[in-house]
Amino acid sequence: YEFPDDPRCATESFDILLGSHLLVASILEAGARTRRVYLPAGVAWCDWYTGEWHAGGTEIDVAAPLDRCPLFVRDGGIIPLRDQPRDPAAVTAHAFVHHVDGALTLYTDDGDTIGYQRGAYTTLRLTAGRNSAGKITTNAETLHDGYPAPRITFETHR
């Protein structure tokens, strides 16, 4: 549904798109250590582990070690990761900006109570893109401030 103009996506059934930006290539053959993966057309994809960018609409051979599944991030994706357990108030926003700007709304609350119903939550608009000089710029804008916001650090992948 995310790539209606790519007919190959209608027949691919071995991979999972988590949200609109993470593509997980499943490993279904016993003992397999590599896998051929189709990347949907119309956008570039970055290998999460190697940082290598690949054109969409192509098949690539990728490593499939026992400790991880092949994982790709769509150009323009922003993937927030909380730094547990070292610093639970810190979030690293991985911004994948090759040719496409990215944006994400990050929601946070205490995770334990219904305080969110009384406004005890925070939403942040995270953005990353290239300015007119080609330099990557990032920003975290508070949209709703009802709970302590995490400290955001951007890590860019270009």
C-alpha positions in Angstrom: 0.0 0.0 0.0 3.0 2.3 0.6 4.2 1.8 -3.0 1.1 1.5 -5.2 3.0 2.4 -8.4 5.6 -0.4 -7.9 3.9 -3.6 -9.1 6.7 -5.7 -7.6 5.6 -4.6 -4.1 2.3 -6.3 -4.7 3.9 -9.7 -5.0 6.8 -9.4 -2.5 5.7 -11.3 0.6 9.0 -12.0 2.5 9.7 -8.5 3.7 8.0 -6.3 6.3 7.6 -2.5 6.1 7.4 -1.2 9.7 5.6 2.1 9.4 6.6 3.9 6.3 10.3 4.1 6.8 11.7 0.7 8.0 12.1 -2.3 5.7 12.9 -5.6 7.4 14.1 -8.4 5.2 13.1 -11.7 6.7 15.4 -14.7 6.7 13.4 -17.8 5.9 16.0 -20.4 4.8 17.7 -22.4 7.4 21.5 -21.6 7.5 21.2 -18.7 5.1 23.9 -16.0 5.7 23.0 -13.8 2.8 19.7 -12.8 1.2 18.6 -11.1 -2.0 16.4 -8.2 -1.2 14.1 -6.0 -3.4 14.0 -2.3 -2.5 10.8 -0.6 -3.5 11.1 1.9 -6.4 10.9 5.7 -6.3 13.2 6.3 -3.3 16.7 5.5 -2.0 17.2 3.1 0.9 20.0 3.1 3.5 21.4 -0.1 5.0 21.0 0.5 8.8 24.1 -1.4 9.7 26.5 -0.3 6.9 25.2 3.2 6.1 25.4 2.3 2.4 22.7 3.9 0.2 20.9 1.9 -2.6 18.6 2.9 -5.4 15.0 1.8 -5.1 13.6 -0.5 -7.7 16.7 -2.8 -7.5 17.6 -6.1 -6.0 20.7 -6.3 -3.8 22.5 -9.1 -2.0 22.9 -8.4 1.7 24.5 -10.1 4.7 22.2 -12.0 7.0 24.2 -12.9 10.1 22.6 -14.9 12.9 22.4 -11.8 15.3 20.4 -9.5 13.1 17.9 -9.2 10.2 18.8 -7.0 7.2 17.2 -3.6 7.9 16.8 -0.6 5.5 15.6 2.9 6.1 13.8 4.9 3.5 15.3 8.2 2.4 13.7 11.0 4.5 13.1 8.7 7.5 13.8 9.8 11.1 14.1 6.9 13.5 14.1 7.9 17.2 15.9 5.6 19.7 15.8 6.1 23.5 19.1 5.6 25.2 18.0 3.0 27.7 19.3 2.2 30.4 22.2 4.7 30.4 20.1 7.9 30.0 16.4 7.4 29.7 15.8 11.1 29.2 17.9 11.1 26.0 16.7 10.3 22.5 18.9 9.9 19.4 17.0 10.8 16.3 18.6 9.0 13.3 17.9 11.2 10.3 18.3 9.5 6.9 18.6 12.5 4.5 20.1 11.5 1.1 17.8 13.3 -1.3 14.6 13.7 0.6 13.8 15.9 3.7 12.3 14.1 6.7 9.8 14.9 9.5 8.4 13.0 12.4 6.2 13.8 15.3 7.5 12.2 18.5 5.1 11.6 21.4 6.2 11.0 25.0 4.4 10.6 28.4 5.1 8.8 31.6 4.1 5.4 30.2 2.4 4.4 33.4 -0.6 6.5 34.1 -3.6 8.1 32.4 -2.1 11.5 32.9 -2.0 12.0 29.1 -5.8 12.4 29.3 -5.2 15.6 31.3 -2.5 16.8 28.9 0.5 15.3 30.7 2.4 14.4 27.5 4.7 16.2 25.0 4.9 16.1 21.3 7.9 17.2 19.3 8.2 17.8 15.6 11.6 16.5 14.4 12.8 17.7 11.0 15.9 17.2 9.0 16.7 18.4 5.5 19.2 20.2 3.3 19.4 24.0 3.2 20.2 25.9 0.0 23.9 25.4 0.5 23.4 21.6 0.7 24.2 21.5 4.4 21.9 19.2 6.5 20.0 21.1 9.2 17.9 19.5 12.0 15.3 20.9 14.4 13.2 19.7 17.3 10.1 21.9 17.8 7.8 21.5 20.8 4.1 21.2 19.7 2.6 20.3 23.1 4.5 20.7 26.4 2.8 18.8 29.2 5.5 16.4 30.2 9.3 16.7 30.5 10.7 16.5 26.9 13.5 14.1 26.1 16.9 15.6 25.2 17.1 15.1 21.4 20.4 14.5 19.6 20.4 14.1 15.9 22.6 11.7 14.1 22.5 12.2 10.3 23.0 9.5 7.7 23.6 10.9 4.2 
